[in-house]
Every structure is written in structure tokens, then in C-alpha cells.
Amino acid sequence: MKSFFGNVWTKRVISVLSIIYTYFVCRLGYISIFYDIHVQQRTSLCLAVTGISLLALIIMLYTRHQIVTRICSFIILPAMLPVVLLYFGEWGLIIPIIVTGIVILLLSGAGEGAKTALATIILLLYIFGALGYFLFTTFFVAATKEEVIETGVSPSGTYRYRIVNTQDTSNGSTAIYVEPNTADLKYSLATFTLKDMERVVYMHRPTQDNVTVNWTSQNRQEITDHLNSISDRIEVTLTDAELEHLGYTYDNKLMLADLSASRKFAINKTASDVDPVPMDTLTDEQLDFFGIGKEADGRYYIKEPSKEVLEEMDYTAGKRVYFRDMTAGALKQYNTEHVDEATGITYFHVRKSHTVMLNTLSDEQLAYLGVSESGDVMTVSAEPHVYAEDEEIPEGVNDTEVITDKVVFRYYVAELEDYYDVNSRHFSVDLLN
């Protein structure tokens, strides 16, 4: 048995287990950045993490001279930095892993010089990381006092909400937040909820009393008809792939934007008319005024491209420049050429629109865009805050406003506008809050 455990190949095989432990530490660091932690059983979590960490430490000490274990010993402490900062106070989770990382780093089979250098770098990372984090949370996060009045889940279980009263320097506010209820990482000892997913669907200043949330279920066609009855100018933003699937080409989504008054007059519009103007609505004469031509197949091109545009496209003089073929740099150069240098007035810009009118989309197209057949709709009823006789009513506050069954959230819009993209991860300062 002694010869078995003393065999170098045994140690090499067992050292692979240190990779598994290090992977889960790195996974925890990733989760801490994008998820909030909610511990259900602190004692059980502490015992479980301590037991696993102790077993991992024994394995790594046994295989400390193996290159795999050495590398793992250098990774554990840096990977725990976001956990220490963002889960500060969850010591039952943090301390066992940190102790394991320190011990294996100091006792690993690496040279003393390498361990000293790495320990110094890691220590500086923790010092400057902690300093930067606490400075940010101290000076850049507004000091407010929040009180959660009510929480709940929509009938389908897809969304959850919370009603929050906030006390601040602006007479306070009442807000309703909605977030997805299906993106949590649930374990027996702890639950991790995705950060930066909440959307404010209702906000009122000052605080309100007796805020009541009601959920109903509506189908896609009902909501479409209702929205179109409110306005025929509701726009939906689509991706390039979605536009192509719906039958739009690059050219028939080209727009003239940021038009000056003189350019609007040239195409029989008034200065108060709203742009952008679709190129497809312009005649050949109007397009010619802007130096733009149109082929019989619908492609738009620049009639007299500048030398700079040709260079951006790597074209020779005389080659026709179509908008659909232009690089981002070439289009940017083209647009800068239509600005008055003396006054800074923009004559016009050419850009592709990614919006379509809601009333042009069929029910089948809405289904393709991800709108479910039916879903949850939130309405809110609220009464104004009642001020005491000796309490001064803040200036500009309407203390008689009563809100009844106001629609503040529709699953339809959330899906169409992709409110909750739970599969993508983006770094932002909001993750530090």
C-alpha cells in the first residue's frame, strides 16, 4: 500500500481531483459576480464547505509536488476575490475555502521565490480590490432606506415582484420591481438569484399607501388589438436576422435621419416633421438632391463617393458604392461629410432602421418574435399617502391622486423587448451594488 501511494503516477492521477475543487471555486467566483446569494441553512452550508475543503486540502497536500496541483494552488485565492467582496459576511462559505487556498499556496511544491512573488501579488489584489470596492459603494451608491412592503409571484410563476417604499431626500417613493422567477440557481443549502434583472414597472413620488397588485392572464391577440387601439405608431425593435426573416432587406430599411430644416423642405416636409424618413418613400428626384441613386432591384448607392469613402472601402475611382456593402468606417465617413463645419449643423445622416410598426406584424410573426400565446399582465391600484394634520405636504405633491387598475407590466412587451435576457452576461457597475 505504501508503494502504491508513493508511486508518482498515483499522485499524478489523484492530482486531477484538485482540478475539480479549483473548478468549483472558480465557478463560485463567477456566480458571485452575476448572482446574489440567499443561504437557507448557514450551519449546514458551513459544515459542507468545510468538509469538502478539508478533503481537497488533504488531496492537494499529498500531490503538492505535481504541476497540476501547483497551478491550482495559484488559482484558488485570486478566484475567491469577487466572492470575498460581493458575498462579504457569508463567512461560513468564505473562510474554509480561503484557509484551504492559503495553506496549499504556502505548502505547495513550488519554489520559495515563486510562492513569495505570487503571495505578494495576490495580497495586493485583495488590498486594492477591497479598497476600490468599498470606495465605490461608499461614494457612488446613493444612501437610501428601503422597506419591502410586499413580494409575490405571478400566476404562471414566470415573474416575481416586490413593492418597495424608499425614503430619500426627495420625499421618498413607492416602486414596483419585476424580475424573472425562472433564472435562479437552486441548491438545498443556498439559492442564487441573477443580478441586474429587475425592471421598475411602476414608480410614484411620494410614497403611496394601500398599493394593490393584481395579476391577470391575457392572450397575444387581445394585447395586440389593445395596443394598436391606443396608437398606430408603436414601434418594435428587431435584430438583423429577425428583419430578414420578416422579409425586409437592408435597403428598404435605410433612413435619412437628423435632417436639417432645409433638407426637410427639399422633400416637401415642414421643419416640425419628425424624422427619420424612409428612403423608400422618396422619389428619384428627391434622392438625387441628397446625391443618392437607386437601382431597379432596390439597391441604393452613392452617386459621387468621396475619395475618403473609396479609401475606406478600398475601392478605385468609378466603382459604384452601394450602402449595403459599406463598412461601418465608410458609412461613418460618409455621414461626417454632411455636416456644416462652420456651424456644426447636420444636413442628414444615412442609417439602417431596426424598427417596424406593431400594426404591420401579424399574429404569426409575433409568435416568431418570441411572444407567447398568453401570459401575465400586472395592474396596480393605489391610494395617495395620508398626511397627518401637523405634517407638511411637500411642494408639488398631489395628495388626492387615486390610481385604479393601471396596467404597468405586460409579458407581451417583456418578451418582445427582451427585458430578461437571462442567458447573456454583461459586466457593469450595477453588479457591484
ABEGO torsion letter per residue (X at the ends): XAAAAABAAAAAAAAAAAAAAAAAAAAAAAAAAABBBBBABAAAAAAAAAAAAAAAAAAAAAAAABAAAAAAAAAAAAAAAAAAAAABGBAAAAAAAAAAAAAAAAABABBAAAAAAAAAAAAAAAAAAAAAAAAAAAAABBBBBBBBABBBBBAAGABBBBBBBBBBAAGEBBBBBBBBAAABBBBAABBBBBBGABBBABBBOBBBBGBBBBBBBBBAAAAAAAAAAABAABBBBBBAAAAAAAGBBAAAABBBBGBBAAAAAAAGBBAABBOBBBAAABBAAAAAAAGBBBBAAGBBBBABBBAAAAAAAGBBBGBBBBAAABBAAAAAAAAAAABBAAAGBBABBBBBBABBBAAABBAAAAAAAGBBABBBBBBBBBBBBBBBAABBBBBGBBAABBBBGBBABBAAAAAAAGABBAABBBBBAAAAX
